[in-house]
Amino acid sequence: MAYDKFEILTSTAVPLPIENVDTDQIIPARFLKATERVGFGDNLFRDWRYNTDGSPKQDFVLNNPTYSGKILVGGKNFGSGSSREHAAWSVYDYGFRCVISSFFADIFKGNCLNIGVLPVQVSAAFLDKIFKAIEADPKTEIKVDLPAQTVTLLATGESESFEINSYKKGNMLNGFDDIDYLQNIKGEIVEFAKELPL
């Protein structure tokens, strides 16, 4: 299994109300040398999290103990820029399992779906409600229901649906990447191949 199954996630969230966050800000290019999906969380938002001497920047949200959880709430156009898979890897390796925004760059969105991070696109109005709810109470919980394709603010019950490709949804529910999916239907592929003319 490529990653944990994703069904229903209920968690507090970390707010990052910045628009146009690009992949170089998510994981700077100098950290792209590794080819395995481990250790990237240490450098998630590296230049925003740390000073040049390596000390944490106290005003950055990931360094603020007030906020925690498995959900990252980002501003519009999250994950723009280059297509590096490492950006999604760093989000996953840090511990986030869901990113909520009002718009995602397509390649970043696809990279997230391939490794078990659910990108949930909501309306700008609902995103604003989420940010305001977290600001009012950092311990507010958000429920992300993949089978029902809904995201809910538990404190108020306000909810909104989101779209997801049915193939990617099935993979996330099963914890499959593309290779796992093919291995899972190997028997069907073999049987189909037998019917093909030589």
N, C-alpha and C positions, 0 to 999 in steps of 0.2 A: 504494500500500500504506500502510495507516494506521500500521503499526509493524512492527518486525522479527518474523519468524516465531519462534514458541516451540516447540521440540521437546524437547531435553534440555539442561538447565542443570546444570553442575557448578561449584560455587563455595564459597568460604568464606562465613560469614554474620555479620551484626551482631545481637547479642542485645539485645532490649528486653523484659525479663521484667516488664512492667507490665500489669495487667489494666484493662479498660474504657478503653482509649485512644480518645478521641473525635476527631471530625474537626476540632474547634476546636483541639485540641492538635497534630494533624497539620499543619494550616495555619490559623493564626489568621485571623479574619474580616477584619481590616484589610488582608489581602493578596489579597482576592478581586476586585479591580477589573479585572484583566486578563481578556481573553476568549480569548487564545491559550494553548496548552499549553507555554509557554516561560518559564523563569526561576523557576518555582515551587520547584524543588529548593533554591534558595538559602534559602528560608524554611520548609523542612520542619522541623517541631518547633522553630520559631523561638524560642519563649519558654523552651523547655527547653535549647536550644543556646547562647543568647546572653544576656548580662547587658543591662541597660537601656542601658548605654553602648556596646553593640555588641561587646564583648569576649567571646570564647568561654568557656563554662562548662567548666572542665577535667574535671569529674566526669560529664559527659554522654557517652554511648557514641559518638555520632557525632563527637565531638571527640577520641576516643581512638584513636591510630594503631594500637593493638594489633588493632583489629577493622576488617575491610573485607569487601567482597564484594558480590555482586548479589542476595543473599538477606537479607531482614529477618525476624527471628524475633520475633514479638510475643506478648504474653500473651493470655489469654482475652478475648473480646468486643472484638476489634480493629476500629476504624472505626465505633464507635457514635456517636450524636448526629445532627447535621443531615446532609442528603443531598448536601452540596456535592461536585460532581465534582472540584473543585480539590484535594481531599485525595488522590485517586488520581493526579491529574496531578503533584502534588509528589513523591509516592513514585517515579513513573516518571522524572520530570525529574532527580531526585537520582541515579538510576542503578540503582535496585532493579528487578529483573524478576520477583521472586517474594516474596510475604509468606506466612510459615507461622504459623499460630495454631491453637488448639483450637476457636475459634469466631469467626466474622465477622458483623458487622452486614450484613444482606442488601443494602442499597443500596450500601454501600461495596464489597462483594464484586462486585456488578454493574458498578459504575463501573470497578473494576480490570480486569475481563474485557473491557470495551469499549475499553480503551486499551493492552492488552498486558502488564499486570501479572497474573501468575497467583497467585490466592489459594488456598493449599493448606491445607485443614482436616484436622488430624490429631487423634488422641485426646489427652486430657490427659496420659496416661502417656507417650506417645511424644514429646510436646512437652517434657516434663520431661527425657527422655533427651537430646533435642537441646540444651537449655540446659546440661545437665551436661557434655555432650561439648565444647561451645564453651568452657565455663569451664575445663575441663581442658586444652584445646588450642585457642586462638583460630584456629589454622590448619587446624582440622578441616574437611573438605570434605563438602558435602551434594550429592547427586545428585537432581535433580528430573526425572523422566521423564514428560512429558505423554502420549505415545502409550500407555505402559503404565500411566499413572496411579499411579505409585509415587514415594515419597520415601525416600531411603536415606542412612544415615550410613555413609560409605565406610570409616571406620576400623574399624567393627565388623561391617558388612554388615547391620545391623538395618534393616528396611524396613517401610513401611506404605503401604497403598493409600489413595487419596483419590478423592472423587467430583467430577464436573464435568458440567455440562449438555452434551449431545452437540453441540448447535449452537454453543455458545461454544467448545467444544474444537476443532471444525473451524475456526472463525474464527481462533483463536490459532495453530493449526498452519499456517495460510495467511497470517497477518499481516493479517487482515481486520477492519475494523470493520463495523457493520451496512450502511453504504452500499457499502463494497467488496464485501460479500457479494451485495447486490442487483445491482451492476454486473457481477459475475462470472456471474450467471445471467440477464443481460439477454436473451440469445437465447431462453432457455426461456420467459421471461415474454412476450416478443413472440409466440412461437409459440402459447402458451396463449391469449393475447388474441385471436388470429385465429380461434380456435374458438368464441369467445363470440358469442351472438346479438346482433345490433345492436338 
